[in-house]
Amino acid sequence: MKALTTKEVLDLPAMATAQQAFAALQISSALGYELIREERFPIRVETFGRAIRVRRVDLLAFLGLENSDAARGLALTASSERNNETAAKQIGSAR
């Protein structure tokens, strides 16, 4: 898998796959799985059966992107959308 851009990292799902994490960290799959096996992977790993996942927030923190303008923009957008949905429901129920 090719290395991910900052935007691609910010757009990852809440629980990224191991392959996505490796691409974000710009390491090979072989090295990534070796680090996971040796419990030396720099980010907490969650396993669901055979599936290996990492939390996007942990990945962003490790990469120093948790406070980036783009990350803040994503959080603000999500928050605004939730607020708009809540307001729409409240307005709808008041009619």
PDB file of N, CA, C and O in Angstrom:
ATOM      1  N   MET A   1       0.853  -1.184   0.000  1.00  0.00           N
ATOM      2  CA  MET A   1       0.000   0.000   0.000  1.00  0.00           C
ATOM      3  C   MET A   1       0.891   1.237   0.000  1.00  0.00           C
ATOM      4  O   MET A   1       1.915   1.276   0.682  1.00  0.00           O
ATOM      5  N   LYS A   2       0.492   2.245  -0.769  1.00  0.00           N
ATOM      6  CA  LYS A   2       1.288   3.463  -0.849  1.00  0.00           C
ATOM      7  C   LYS A   2       1.108   4.306   0.410  1.00  0.00           C
ATOM      8  O   LYS A   2       0.121   4.165   1.132  1.00  0.00           O
ATOM      9  N   ALA A   3       2.065   5.171   0.654  1.00  0.00           N
ATOM     10  CA  ALA A   3       1.989   6.064   1.819  1.00  0.00           C
ATOM     11  C   ALA A   3       0.761   6.968   1.682  1.00  0.00           C
ATOM     12  O   ALA A   3       0.383   7.361   0.578  1.00  0.00           O
ATOM     13  N   LEU A   4       0.151   7.286   2.815  1.00  0.00           N
ATOM     14  CA  LEU A   4      -1.032   8.136   2.815  1.00  0.00           C
ATOM     15  C   LEU A   4      -0.647   9.601   2.975  1.00  0.00           C
ATOM     16  O   LEU A   4       0.330   9.930   3.649  1.00  0.00           O
ATOM     17  N   THR A   5      -1.420  10.468   2.351  1.00  0.00           N
ATOM     18  CA  THR A   5      -1.249  11.906   2.554  1.00  0.00           C
ATOM     19  C   THR A   5      -1.881  12.287   3.888  1.00  0.00           C
ATOM     20  O   THR A   5      -2.607  11.492   4.485  1.00  0.00           O
ATOM     21  N   THR A   6      -1.609  13.486   4.347  1.00  0.00           N
ATOM     22  CA  THR A   6      -2.216  13.963   5.597  1.00  0.00           C
ATOM     23  C   THR A   6      -3.733  13.939   5.484  1.00  0.00           C
ATOM     24  O   THR A   6      -4.414  13.511   6.416  1.00  0.00           O
ATOM     25  N   LYS A   7      -4.266  14.389   4.365  1.00  0.00           N
ATOM     26  CA  LYS A   7      -5.724  14.391   4.178  1.00  0.00           C
ATOM     27  C   LYS A   7      -6.275  12.970   4.250  1.00  0.00           C
ATOM     28  O   LYS A   7      -7.308  12.731   4.876  1.00  0.00           O
ATOM     29  N   GLU A   8      -5.582  12.026   3.607  1.00  0.00           N
ATOM     30  CA  GLU A   8      -6.035  10.635   3.637  1.00  0.00           C
ATOM     31  C   GLU A   8      -6.002  10.079   5.055  1.00  0.00           C
ATOM     32  O   GLU A   8      -6.890   9.318   5.440  1.00  0.00           O
ATOM     33  N   VAL A   9      -4.996  10.448   5.834  1.00  0.00           N
ATOM     34  CA  VAL A   9      -4.919   9.997   7.230  1.00  0.00           C
ATOM     35  C   VAL A   9      -6.079  10.588   8.015  1.00  0.00           C
ATOM     36  O   VAL A   9      -6.723   9.888   8.797  1.00  0.00           O
ATOM     37  N   LEU A  10      -6.348  11.869   7.812  1.00  0.00           N
ATOM     38  CA  LEU A  10      -7.455  12.518   8.524  1.00  0.00           C
ATOM     39  C   LEU A  10      -8.810  11.939   8.130  1.00  0.00           C
ATOM     40  O   LEU A  10      -9.761  11.981   8.911  1.00  0.00           O
ATOM     41  N   ASP A  11      -8.893  11.400   6.918  1.00  0.00           N
ATOM     42  CA  ASP A  11     -10.152  10.824   6.419  1.00  0.00           C
ATOM     43  C   ASP A  11     -10.329   9.352   6.769  1.00  0.00           C
ATOM     44  O   ASP A  11     -11.339   8.754   6.398  1.00  0.00           O
ATOM     45  N   LEU A  12      -9.373   8.755   7.475  1.00  0.00           N
ATOM     46  CA  LEU A  12      -9.492   7.340   7.837  1.00  0.00           C
ATOM     47  C   LEU A  12     -10.709   7.125   8.733  1.00  0.00           C
ATOM     48  O   LEU A  12     -11.144   8.045   9.426  1.00  0.00           O
ATOM     49  N   PRO A  13     -11.258   5.912   8.720  1.00  0.00           N
ATOM     50  CA  PRO A  13     -12.383   5.624   9.625  1.00  0.00           C
ATOM     51  C   PRO A  13     -11.914   5.624  11.078  1.00  0.00           C
ATOM     52  O   PRO A  13     -10.714   5.584  11.349  1.00  0.00           O
ATOM     53  N   ALA A  14     -12.848   5.667  11.991  1.00  0.00           N
ATOM     54  CA  ALA A  14     -12.524   5.715  13.423  1.00  0.00           C
ATOM     55  C   ALA A  14     -11.639   4.551  13.845  1.00  0.00           C
ATOM     56  O   ALA A  14     -10.776   4.715  14.707  1.00  0.00           O
ATOM     57  N   MET A  15     -11.837   3.389  13.255  1.00  0.00           N
ATOM     58  CA  MET A  15     -10.996   2.225  13.524  1.00  0.00           C
ATOM     59  C   MET A  15     -10.318   1.832  12.216  1.00  0.00           C
ATOM     60  O   MET A  15     -10.904   1.128  11.394  1.00  0.00           O
ATOM     61  N   ALA A  16      -9.092   2.286  12.031  1.00  0.00           N
ATOM     62  CA  ALA A  16      -8.348   2.020  10.800  1.00  0.00           C
ATOM     63  C   ALA A  16      -7.786   0.606  10.812  1.00  0.00           C
ATOM     64  O   ALA A  16      -7.491   0.052  11.871  1.00  0.00           O
ATOM     65  N   THR A  17      -7.642   0.032   9.625  1.00  0.00           N
ATOM     66  CA  THR A  17      -7.043  -1.300   9.520  1.00  0.00           C
ATOM     67  C   THR A  17      -5.545  -1.203   9.770  1.00  0.00           C
ATOM     68  O   THR A  17      -4.959  -0.120   9.739  1.00  0.00           O
ATOM     69  N   ALA A  18      -4.946  -2.348  10.014  1.00  0.00           N
ATOM     70  CA  ALA A  18      -3.494  -2.388  10.188  1.00  0.00           C
ATOM     71  C   ALA A  18      -2.810  -1.866   8.930  1.00  0.00           C
ATOM     72  O   ALA A  18      -1.854  -1.096   9.020  1.00  0.00           O
ATOM     73  N   GLN A  19      -3.288  -2.275   7.767  1.00  0.00           N
ATOM     74  CA  GLN A  19      -2.694  -1.833   6.502  1.00  0.00           C
ATOM     75  C   GLN A  19      -2.757  -0.316   6.348  1.00  0.00           C
ATOM     76  O   GLN A  19      -1.800   0.304   5.885  1.00  0.00           O
ATOM     77  N   GLN A  20      -3.881   0.281   6.735  1.00  0.00           N
ATOM     78  CA  GLN A  20      -4.005   1.737   6.662  1.00  0.00           C
ATOM     79  C   GLN A  20      -3.028   2.406   7.630  1.00  0.00           C
ATOM     80  O   GLN A  20      -2.412   3.419   7.295  1.00  0.00           O
ATOM     81  N   ALA A  21      -2.888   1.841   8.822  1.00  0.00           N
ATOM     82  CA  ALA A  21      -1.939   2.390   9.797  1.00  0.00           C
ATOM     83  C   ALA A  21      -0.513   2.295   9.274  1.00  0.00           C
ATOM     84  O   ALA A  21       0.268   3.237   9.417  1.00  0.00           O
ATOM     85  N   PHE A  22      -0.170   1.159   8.669  1.00  0.00           N
ATOM     86  CA  PHE A  22       1.175   1.006   8.114  1.00  0.00           C
ATOM     87  C   PHE A  22       1.424   2.057   7.039  1.00  0.00           C
ATOM     88  O   PHE A  22       2.501   2.650   6.988  1.00  0.00           O
ATOM     89  N   ALA A  23       0.429   2.292   6.176  1.00  0.00           N
ATOM     90  CA  ALA A  23       0.574   3.283   5.109  1.00  0.00           C
ATOM     91  C   ALA A  23       0.720   4.686   5.697  1.00  0.00           C
ATOM     92  O   ALA A  23       1.513   5.488   5.204  1.00  0.00           O
ATOM     93  N   ALA A  24      -0.041   4.981   6.744  1.00  0.00           N
ATOM     94  CA  ALA A  24       0.058   6.288   7.387  1.00  0.00           C
ATOM     95  C   ALA A  24       1.432   6.492   8.013  1.00  0.00           C
ATOM     96  O   ALA A  24       1.970   7.599   8.001  1.00  0.00           O
ATOM     97  N   LEU A  25       1.996   5.413   8.562  1.00  0.00           N
ATOM     98  CA  LEU A  25       3.312   5.475   9.202  1.00  0.00           C
ATOM     99  C   LEU A  25       4.454   5.294   8.203  1.00  0.00           C
ATOM    100  O   LEU A  25       5.626   5.421   8.556  1.00  0.00           O
ATOM    101  N   GLN A  26       4.100   4.997   6.959  1.00  0.00           N
ATOM    102  CA  GLN A  26       5.071   4.784   5.888  1.00  0.00           C
ATOM    103  C   GLN A  26       6.054   3.662   6.217  1.00  0.00           C
ATOM    104  O   GLN A  26       7.267   3.796   6.057  1.00  0.00           O
ATOM    105  N   ILE A  27       5.476   2.538   6.690  1.00  0.00           N
ATOM    106  CA  ILE A  27       6.284   1.343   6.952  1.00  0.00           C
ATOM    107  C   ILE A  27       5.694   0.175   6.166  1.00  0.00           C
ATOM    108  O   ILE A  27       4.525   0.201   5.780  1.00  0.00           O
ATOM    109  N   SER A  28       6.499  -0.828   5.940  1.00  0.00           N
ATOM    110  CA  SER A  28       6.027  -1.993   5.185  1.00  0.00           C
ATOM    111  C   SER A  28       5.096  -2.843   6.049  1.00  0.00           C
ATOM    112  O   SER A  28       5.108  -2.757   7.277  1.00  0.00           O
ATOM    113  N   SER A  29       4.300  -3.654   5.386  1.00  0.00           N
ATOM    114  CA  SER A  29       3.421  -4.586   6.093  1.00  0.00           C
ATOM    115  C   SER A  29       4.243  -5.551   6.939  1.00  0.00           C
ATOM    116  O   SER A  29       3.888  -5.853   8.078  1.00  0.00           O
ATOM    117  N   ALA A  30       5.348  -6.030   6.366  1.00  0.00           N
ATOM    118  CA  ALA A  30       6.194  -6.986   7.093  1.00  0.00           C
ATOM    119  C   ALA A  30       6.689  -6.377   8.401  1.00  0.00           C
ATOM    120  O   ALA A  30       6.621  -7.019   9.449  1.00  0.00           O
ATOM    121  N   LEU A  31       7.183  -5.152   8.346  1.00  0.00           N
ATOM    122  CA  LEU A  31       7.672  -4.495   9.564  1.00  0.00           C
ATOM    123  C   LEU A  31       6.521  -4.229  10.525  1.00  0.00           C
ATOM    124  O   LEU A  31       6.653  -4.448  11.730  1.00  0.00           O
ATOM    125  N   GLY A  32       5.400  -3.762  10.001  1.00  0.00           N
ATOM    126  CA  GLY A  32       4.250  -3.467  10.845  1.00  0.00           C
ATOM    127  C   GLY A  32       3.764  -4.683  11.614  1.00  0.00           C
ATOM    128  O   GLY A  32       3.530  -4.613  12.821  1.00  0.00           O
ATOM    129  N   TYR A  33       3.613  -5.802  10.908  1.00  0.00           N
ATOM    130  CA  TYR A  33       3.153  -7.019  11.575  1.00  0.00           C
ATOM    131  C   TYR A  33       4.200  -7.555  12.555  1.00  0.00           C
ATOM    132  O   TYR A  33       3.858  -8.103  13.603  1.00  0.00           O
ATOM    133  N   GLU A  34       5.460  -7.392  12.208  1.00  0.00           N
ATOM    134  CA  GLU A  34       6.525  -7.809  13.127  1.00  0.00           C
ATOM    135  C   GLU A  34       6.464  -6.996  14.420  1.00  0.00           C
ATOM    136  O   GLU A  34       6.578  -7.556  15.511  1.00  0.00           O
ATOM    137  N   LEU A  35       6.284  -5.683  14.303  1.00  0.00           N
ATOM    138  CA  LEU A  35       6.174  -4.829  15.488  1.00  0.00           C
ATOM    139  C   LEU A  35       4.950  -5.192  16.322  1.00  0.00           C
ATOM    140  O   LEU A  35       5.008  -5.184  17.551  1.00  0.00           O
ATOM    141  N   ILE A  36       3.852  -5.507  15.660  1.00  0.00           N
ATOM    142  CA  ILE A  36       2.638  -5.910  16.385  1.00  0.00           C
ATOM    143  C   ILE A  36       2.886  -7.220  17.123  1.00  0.00           C
ATOM    144  O   ILE A  36       2.556  -7.342  18.302  1.00  0.00           O
ATOM    145  N   ARG A  37       3.472  -8.205  16.429  1.00  0.00           N
ATOM    146  CA  ARG A  37       3.768  -9.506  17.071  1.00  0.00           C
ATOM    147  C   ARG A  37       4.675  -9.336  18.282  1.00  0.00           C
ATOM    148  O   ARG A  37       4.488  -9.993  19.306  1.00  0.00           O
ATOM    149  N   GLU A  38       5.656  -8.453  18.156  1.00  0.00           N
ATOM    150  CA  GLU A  38       6.614  -8.237  19.251  1.00  0.00           C
ATOM    151  C   GLU A  38       6.108  -7.236  20.285  1.00  0.00           C
ATOM    152  O   GLU A  38       6.828  -6.872  21.215  1.00  0.00           O
ATOM    153  N   GLU A  39       4.858  -6.793  20.112  1.00  0.00           N
ATOM    154  CA  GLU A  39       4.233  -5.808  21.004  1.00  0.00           C
ATOM    155  C   GLU A  39       5.064  -4.531  21.102  1.00  0.00           C
ATOM    156  O   GLU A  39       5.197  -3.940  22.173  1.00  0.00           O
ATOM    157  N   ARG A  40       5.622  -4.117  19.957  1.00  0.00           N
ATOM    158  CA  ARG A  40       6.417  -2.900  19.901  1.00  0.00           C
ATOM    159  C   ARG A  40       5.807  -1.871  18.940  1.00  0.00           C
ATOM    160  O   ARG A  40       6.428  -0.851  18.643  1.00  0.00           O
ATOM    161  N   PHE A  41       4.590  -2.143  18.458  1.00  0.00           N
ATOM    162  CA  PHE A  41       3.937  -1.192  17.560  1.00  0.00           C
ATOM    163  C   PHE A  41       3.669   0.084  18.347  1.00  0.00           C
ATOM    164  O   PHE A  41       3.188   0.012  19.478  1.00  0.00           O
ATOM    165  N   PRO A  42       3.965   1.245  17.782  1.00  0.00           N
ATOM    166  CA  PRO A  42       3.902   2.493  18.563  1.00  0.00           C
ATOM    167  C   PRO A  42       2.503   2.975  18.918  1.00  0.00           C
ATOM    168  O   PRO A  42       2.351   3.950  19.654  1.00  0.00           O
ATOM    169  N   ILE A  43       1.484   2.305  18.403  1.00  0.00           N
ATOM    170  CA  ILE A  43       0.098   2.703  18.649  1.00  0.00           C
ATOM    171  C   ILE A  43      -0.643   1.490  19.185  1.00  0.00           C
ATOM    172  O   ILE A  43      -0.414   0.362  18.748  1.00  0.00           O
ATOM    173  N   ARG A  44      -1.533   1.735  20.137  1.00  0.00           N
ATOM    174  CA  ARG A  44      -2.318   0.640  20.707  1.00  0.00           C
ATOM    175  C   ARG A  44      -3.102  -0.074  19.606  1.00  0.00           C
ATOM    176  O   ARG A  44      -3.743   0.559  18.767  1.00  0.00           O
ATOM    177  N   VAL A  45      -3.034  -1.389  19.631  1.00  0.00           N
ATOM    178  CA  VAL A  45      -3.681  -2.225  18.621  1.00  0.00           C
ATOM    179  C   VAL A  45      -4.878  -2.934  19.253  1.00  0.00           C
ATOM    180  O   VAL A  45      -4.796  -3.445  20.370  1.00  0.00           O
ATOM    181  N   GLU A  46      -5.980  -2.953  18.525  1.00  0.00           N
ATOM    182  CA  GLU A  46      -7.184  -3.671  18.951  1.00  0.00           C
ATOM    183  C   GLU A  46      -7.375  -4.845  17.994  1.00  0.00           C
ATOM    184  O   GLU A  46      -7.257  -4.682  16.780  1.00  0.00           O
ATOM    185  N   THR A  47      -7.664  -6.005  18.527  1.00  0.00           N
ATOM    186  CA  THR A  47      -7.929  -7.151  17.664  1.00  0.00           C
ATOM    187  C   THR A  47      -9.378  -7.587  17.833  1.00  0.00           C
ATOM    188  O   THR A  47      -9.911  -7.634  18.942  1.00  0.00           O
ATOM    189  N   PHE A  48      -9.987  -7.899  16.720  1.00  0.00           N
ATOM    190  CA  PHE A  48     -11.356  -8.401  16.673  1.00  0.00           C
ATOM    191  C   PHE A  48     -11.296  -9.691  15.874  1.00  0.00           C
ATOM    192  O   PHE A  48     -11.393  -9.678  14.647  1.00  0.00           O
ATOM    193  N   GLY A  49     -11.135 -10.801  16.575  1.00  0.00           N
ATOM    194  CA  GLY A  49     -10.890 -12.063  15.882  1.00  0.00           C
ATOM    195  C   GLY A  49      -9.526 -11.961  15.220  1.00  0.00           C
ATOM    196  O   GLY A  49      -8.512 -11.766  15.890  1.00  0.00           O
ATOM    197  N   ARG A  50      -9.510 -12.095  13.905  1.00  0.00           N
ATOM    198  CA  ARG A  50      -8.243 -11.962  13.173  1.00  0.00           C
ATOM    199  C   ARG A  50      -8.013 -10.549  12.661  1.00  0.00           C
ATOM    200  O   ARG A  50      -6.928 -10.231  12.176  1.00  0.00           O
ATOM    201  N   ALA A  51      -9.022  -9.707  12.767  1.00  0.00           N
ATOM    202  CA  ALA A  51      -8.898  -8.324  12.285  1.00  0.00           C
ATOM    203  C   ALA A  51      -8.098  -7.488  13.279  1.00  0.00           C
ATOM    204  O   ALA A  51      -8.318  -7.559  14.488  1.00  0.00           O
ATOM    205  N   ILE A  52      -7.182  -6.706  12.757  1.00  0.00           N
ATOM    206  CA  ILE A  52      -6.347  -5.821  13.585  1.00  0.00           C
ATOM    207  C   ILE A  52      -6.711  -4.390  13.233  1.00  0.00           C
ATOM    208  O   ILE A  52      -6.724  -4.014  12.061  1.00  0.00           O
ATOM    209  N   ARG A  53      -7.004  -3.599  14.245  1.00  0.00           N
ATOM    210  CA  ARG A  53      -7.401  -2.208  14.040  1.00  0.00           C
ATOM    211  C   ARG A  53      -6.635  -1.294  14.995  1.00  0.00           C
ATOM    212  O   ARG A  53      -6.161  -1.722  16.047  1.00  0.00           O
ATOM    213  N   VAL A  54      -6.526  -0.028  14.603  1.00  0.00           N
ATOM    214  CA  VAL A  54      -6.003   1.018  15.481  1.00  0.00           C
ATOM    215  C   VAL A  54      -6.996   2.176  15.448  1.00  0.00           C
ATOM    216  O   VAL A  54      -7.639   2.433  14.430  1.00  0.00           O
ATOM    217  N   ARG A  55      -7.107   2.856  16.557  1.00  0.00           N
ATOM    218  CA  ARG A  55      -8.019   3.997  16.612  1.00  0.00           C
ATOM    219  C   ARG A  55      -7.400   5.178  15.870  1.00  0.00           C
ATOM    220  O   ARG A  55      -6.224   5.496  16.050  1.00  0.00           O
ATOM    221  N   ARG A  56      -8.207   5.818  15.039  1.00  0.00           N
ATOM    222  CA  ARG A  56      -7.715   6.971  14.284  1.00  0.00           C
ATOM    223  C   ARG A  56      -7.179   8.056  15.216  1.00  0.00           C
ATOM    224  O   ARG A  56      -6.156   8.671  14.915  1.00  0.00           O
ATOM    225  N   VAL A  57      -7.847   8.298  16.334  1.00  0.00           N
ATOM    226  CA  VAL A  57      -7.379   9.343  17.253  1.00  0.00           C
ATOM    227  C   VAL A  57      -5.984   9.023  17.784  1.00  0.00           C
ATOM    228  O   VAL A  57      -5.171   9.929  17.967  1.00  0.00           O
ATOM    229  N   ASP A  58      -5.700   7.752  18.032  1.00  0.00           N
ATOM    230  CA  ASP A  58      -4.365   7.359  18.491  1.00  0.00           C
ATOM    231  C   ASP A  58      -3.331   7.548  17.386  1.00  0.00           C
ATOM    232  O   ASP A  58      -2.210   7.989  17.640  1.00  0.00           O
ATOM    233  N   LEU A  59      -3.720   7.211  16.158  1.00  0.00           N
ATOM    234  CA  LEU A  59      -2.830   7.384  15.018  1.00  0.00           C
ATOM    235  C   LEU A  59      -2.541   8.868  14.795  1.00  0.00           C
ATOM    236  O   LEU A  59      -1.394   9.254  14.575  1.00  0.00           O
ATOM    237  N   LEU A  60      -3.579   9.695  14.853  1.00  0.00           N
ATOM    238  CA  LEU A  60      -3.398  11.141  14.688  1.00  0.00           C
ATOM    239  C   LEU A  60      -2.494  11.704  15.778  1.00  0.00           C
ATOM    240  O   LEU A  60      -1.630  12.537  15.506  1.00  0.00           O
ATOM    241  N   ALA A  61      -2.693  11.249  17.011  1.00  0.00           N
ATOM    242  CA  ALA A  61      -1.860  11.722  18.117  1.00  0.00           C
ATOM    243  C   ALA A  61      -0.398  11.343  17.898  1.00  0.00           C
ATOM    244  O   ALA A  61       0.497  12.163  18.101  1.00  0.00           O
ATOM    245  N   PHE A  62      -0.159  10.096  17.482  1.00  0.00           N
ATOM    246  CA  PHE A  62       1.209   9.656  17.253  1.00  0.00           C
ATOM    247  C   PHE A  62       1.872  10.476  16.152  1.00  0.00           C
ATOM    248  O   PHE A  62       3.054  10.808  16.247  1.00  0.00           O
ATOM    249  N   LEU A  63       1.116  10.799  15.114  1.00  0.00           N
ATOM    250  CA  LEU A  63       1.647  11.562  13.993  1.00  0.00           C
ATOM    251  C   LEU A  63       1.669  13.067  14.260  1.00  0.00           C
ATOM    252  O   LEU A  63       2.144  13.841  13.429  1.00  0.00           O
ATOM    253  N   GLY A  64       1.159  13.474  15.408  1.00  0.00           N
ATOM    254  CA  GLY A  64       1.142  14.897  15.745  1.00  0.00           C
ATOM    255  C   GLY A  64       0.093  15.677  14.985  1.00  0.00           C
ATOM    256  O   GLY A  64       0.229  16.887  14.805  1.00  0.00           O
ATOM    257  N   LEU A  65      -0.948  15.002  14.539  1.00  0.00           N
ATOM    258  CA  LEU A  65      -1.995  15.652  13.754  1.00  0.00           C
ATOM    259  C   LEU A  65      -3.268  15.929  14.556  1.00  0.00           C
ATOM    260  O   LEU A  65      -4.217  16.506  14.024  1.00  0.00           O
ATOM    261  N   GLU A  66      -3.298  15.530  15.815  1.00  0.00           N
ATOM    262  CA  GLU A  66      -4.541  15.685  16.576  1.00  0.00           C
ATOM    263  C   GLU A  66      -4.918  17.142  16.776  1.00  0.00           C
ATOM    264  O   GLU A  66      -6.093  17.445  16.987  1.00  0.00           O
ATOM    265  N   ASN A  67      -3.957  18.047  16.717  1.00  0.00           N
ATOM    266  CA  ASN A  67      -4.250  19.466  16.897  1.00  0.00           C
ATOM    267  C   ASN A  67      -4.112  20.257  15.610  1.00  0.00           C
ATOM    268  O   ASN A  67      -4.076  21.487  15.634  1.00  0.00           O
ATOM    269  N   SER A  68      -4.036  19.557  14.486  1.00  0.00           N
ATOM    270  CA  SER A  68      -3.875  20.249  13.206  1.00  0.00           C
ATOM    271  C   SER A  68      -5.160  20.981  12.851  1.00  0.00           C
ATOM    272  O   SER A  68      -6.242  20.638  13.328  1.00  0.00           O
ATOM    273  N   ASP A  69      -5.020  21.987  12.013  1.00  0.00           N
ATOM    274  CA  ASP A  69      -6.198  22.735  11.570  1.00  0.00           C
ATOM    275  C   ASP A  69      -7.207  21.823  10.903  1.00  0.00           C
ATOM    276  O   ASP A  69      -8.413  21.967  11.106  1.00  0.00           O
ATOM    277  N   ALA A  70      -6.716  20.882  10.104  1.00  0.00           N
ATOM    278  CA  ALA A  70      -7.610  19.960   9.400  1.00  0.00           C
ATOM    279  C   ALA A  70      -8.372  19.087  10.392  1.00  0.00           C
ATOM    280  O   ALA A  70      -9.575  18.879  10.239  1.00  0.00           O
ATOM    281  N   ALA A  71      -7.671  18.571  11.414  1.00  0.00           N
ATOM    282  CA  ALA A  71      -8.337  17.724  12.414  1.00  0.00           C
ATOM    283  C   ALA A  71      -9.365  18.535  13.184  1.00  0.00           C
ATOM    284  O   ALA A  71     -10.462  18.046  13.457  1.00  0.00           O
ATOM    285  N   ARG A  72      -9.024  19.772  13.539  1.00  0.00           N
ATOM    286  CA  ARG A  72      -9.984  20.632  14.239  1.00  0.00           C
ATOM    287  C   ARG A  72     -11.176  20.925  13.339  1.00  0.00           C
ATOM    288  O   ARG A  72     -12.315  20.978  13.802  1.00  0.00           O
ATOM    289  N   GLY A  73     -10.906  21.116  12.053  1.00  0.00           N
ATOM    290  CA  GLY A  73     -11.986  21.376  11.101  1.00  0.00           C
ATOM    291  C   GLY A  73     -12.942  20.208  11.015  1.00  0.00           C
ATOM    292  O   GLY A  73     -14.155  20.402  10.947  1.00  0.00           O
ATOM    293  N   LEU A  74     -12.407  18.987  11.016  1.00  0.00           N
ATOM    294  CA  LEU A  74     -13.253  17.796  10.987  1.00  0.00           C
ATOM    295  C   LEU A  74     -14.120  17.733  12.233  1.00  0.00           C
ATOM    296  O   LEU A  74     -15.314  17.447  12.151  1.00  0.00           O
ATOM    297  N   ALA A  75     -13.521  17.999  13.385  1.00  0.00           N
ATOM    298  CA  ALA A  75     -14.269  17.944  14.642  1.00  0.00           C
ATOM    299  C   ALA A  75     -15.350  19.023  14.666  1.00  0.00           C
ATOM    300  O   ALA A  75     -16.474  18.771  15.100  1.00  0.00           O
ATOM    301  N   LEU A  76     -15.010  20.224  14.201  1.00  0.00           N
ATOM    302  CA  LEU A  76     -15.990  21.303  14.189  1.00  0.00           C
ATOM    303  C   LEU A  76     -17.128  20.997  13.232  1.00  0.00           C
ATOM    304  O   LEU A  76     -18.288  21.264  13.543  1.00  0.00           O
ATOM    305  N   THR A  77     -16.810  20.442  12.077  1.00  0.00           N
ATOM    306  CA  THR A  77     -17.845  20.088  11.111  1.00  0.00           C
ATOM    307  C   THR A  77     -18.781  19.048  11.685  1.00  0.00           C
ATOM    308  O   THR A  77     -20.000  19.182  11.579  1.00  0.00           O
ATOM    309  N   ALA A  78     -18.224  18.008  12.295  1.00  0.00           N
ATOM    310  CA  ALA A  78     -19.053  16.952  12.887  1.00  0.00           C
ATOM    311  C   ALA A  78     -19.921  17.521  14.000  1.00  0.00           C
ATOM    312  O   ALA A  78     -21.100  17.185  14.114  1.00  0.00           O
ATOM    313  N   SER A  79     -19.332  18.385  14.818  1.00  0.00           N
ATOM    314  CA  SER A  79     -20.073  18.997  15.916  1.00  0.00           C
ATOM    315  C   SER A  79     -21.191  19.884  15.374  1.00  0.00           C
ATOM    316  O   SER A  79     -22.313  19.848  15.878  1.00  0.00           O
ATOM    317  N   SER A  80     -20.890  20.671  14.356  1.00  0.00           N
ATOM    318  CA  SER A  80     -21.894  21.550  13.760  1.00  0.00           C
ATOM    319  C   SER A  80     -23.038  20.742  13.152  1.00  0.00           C
ATOM    320  O   SER A  80     -24.206  21.105  13.288  1.00  0.00           O
ATOM    321  N   GLU A  81     -22.692  19.651  12.484  1.00  0.00           N
ATOM    322  CA  GLU A  81     -23.724  18.813  11.881  1.00  0.00           C
ATOM    323  C   GLU A  81     -24.636  18.225  12.952  1.00  0.00           C
ATOM    324  O   GLU A  81     -25.854  18.185  12.779  1.00  0.00           O
ATOM    325  N   ARG A  82     -24.044  17.763  14.070  1.00  0.00           N
ATOM    326  CA  ARG A  82     -24.861  17.224  15.165  1.00  0.00           C
ATOM    327  C   ARG A  82     -25.761  18.308  15.740  1.00  0.00           C
ATOM    328  O   ARG A  82     -26.937  18.067  16.012  1.00  0.00           O
ATOM    329  N   ASN A  83     -25.200  19.515  15.925  1.00  0.00           N
ATOM    330  CA  ASN A  83     -25.993  20.617  16.462  1.00  0.00           C
ATOM    331  C   ASN A  83     -27.134  20.977  15.521  1.00  0.00           C
ATOM    332  O   ASN A  83     -28.250  21.243  15.969  1.00  0.00           O
ATOM    333  N   ASN A  84     -26.858  20.985  14.210  1.00  0.00           N
ATOM    334  CA  ASN A  84     -27.900  21.295  13.229  1.00  0.00           C
ATOM    335  C   ASN A  84     -29.001  20.246  13.251  1.00  0.00           C
ATOM    336  O   ASN A  84     -30.183  20.583  13.177  1.00  0.00           O
ATOM    337  N   GLU A  85     -28.616  18.962  13.353  1.00  0.00           N
ATOM    338  CA  GLU A  85     -29.606  17.886  13.404  1.00  0.00           C
ATOM    339  C   GLU A  85     -30.464  18.014  14.662  1.00  0.00           C
ATOM    340  O   GLU A  85     -31.684  17.856  14.611  1.00  0.00           O
ATOM    341  N   THR A  86     -29.816  18.301  15.791  1.00  0.00           N
ATOM    342  CA  THR A  86     -30.543  18.461  17.056  1.00  0.00           C
ATOM    343  C   THR A  86     -31.514  19.633  16.965  1.00  0.00           C
ATOM    344  O   THR A  86     -32.671  19.521  17.371  1.00  0.00           O
ATOM    345  N   ALA A  87     -31.039  20.760  16.429  1.00  0.00           N
ATOM    346  CA  ALA A  87     -31.890  21.941  16.295  1.00  0.00           C
ATOM    347  C   ALA A  87     -33.064  21.646  15.378  1.00  0.00           C
ATOM    348  O   ALA A  87     -34.190  22.055  15.663  1.00  0.00           O
ATOM    349  N   ALA A  88     -32.817  20.940  14.276  1.00  0.00           N
ATOM    350  CA  ALA A  88     -33.891  20.607  13.334  1.00  0.00           C
ATOM    351  C   ALA A  88     -34.937  19.729  14.007  1.00  0.00           C
ATOM    352  O   ALA A  88     -36.135  19.912  13.790  1.00  0.00           O
ATOM    353  N   LYS A  89     -34.487  18.767  14.829  1.00  0.00           N
ATOM    354  CA  LYS A  89     -35.424  17.903  15.534  1.00  0.00           C
ATOM    355  C   LYS A  89     -36.249  18.706  16.529  1.00  0.00           C
ATOM    356  O   LYS A  89     -37.457  18.506  16.656  1.00  0.00           O
ATOM    357  N   GLN A  90     -35.572  19.631  17.246  1.00  0.00           N
ATOM    358  CA  GLN A  90     -36.278  20.443  18.236  1.00  0.00           C
ATOM    359  C   GLN A  90     -37.294  21.360  17.569  1.00  0.00           C
ATOM    360  O   GLN A  90     -38.404  21.536  18.072  1.00  0.00           O
ATOM    361  N   ILE A  91     -36.917  21.938  16.445  1.00  0.00           N
ATOM    362  CA  ILE A  91     -37.832  22.826  15.718  1.00  0.00           C
ATOM    363  C   ILE A  91     -39.007  22.011  15.197  1.00  0.00           C
ATOM    364  O   ILE A  91     -40.156  22.445  15.270  1.00  0.00           O
ATOM    365  N   GLY A  92     -38.713  20.833  14.672  1.00  0.00           N
ATOM    366  CA  GLY A  92     -39.767  19.969  14.136  1.00  0.00           C
ATOM    367  C   GLY A  92     -40.739  19.531  15.205  1.00  0.00           C
ATOM    368  O   GLY A  92     -41.940  19.447  14.950  1.00  0.00           O
ATOM    369  N   SER A  93     -40.242  19.248  16.408  1.00  0.00           N
ATOM    370  CA  SER A  93     -41.119  18.788  17.483  1.00  0.00           C
ATOM    371  C   SER A  93     -41.907  19.937  18.109  1.00  0.00           C
ATOM    372  O   SER A  93     -42.907  19.704  18.788  1.00  0.00           O
ATOM    373  N   ALA A  94     -41.466  21.170  17.887  1.00  0.00           N
ATOM    374  CA  ALA A  94     -42.167  22.323  18.459  1.00  0.00           C
ATOM    375  C   ALA A  94     -43.361  22.723  17.613  1.00  0.00           C
ATOM    376  O   ALA A  94     -44.203  23.504  18.057  1.00  0.00           O
ATOM    377  N   ARG A  95     -43.444  22.197  16.398  1.00  0.00           N
ATOM    378  CA  ARG A  95     -44.552  22.585  15.492  1.00  0.00           C
ATOM    379  C   ARG A  95     -45.790  21.814  15.777  1.00  0.00           C
ATOM    380  O   ARG A  95     -46.808  22.013  15.114  1.00  0.00           O
TER     381      ARG A  95
END
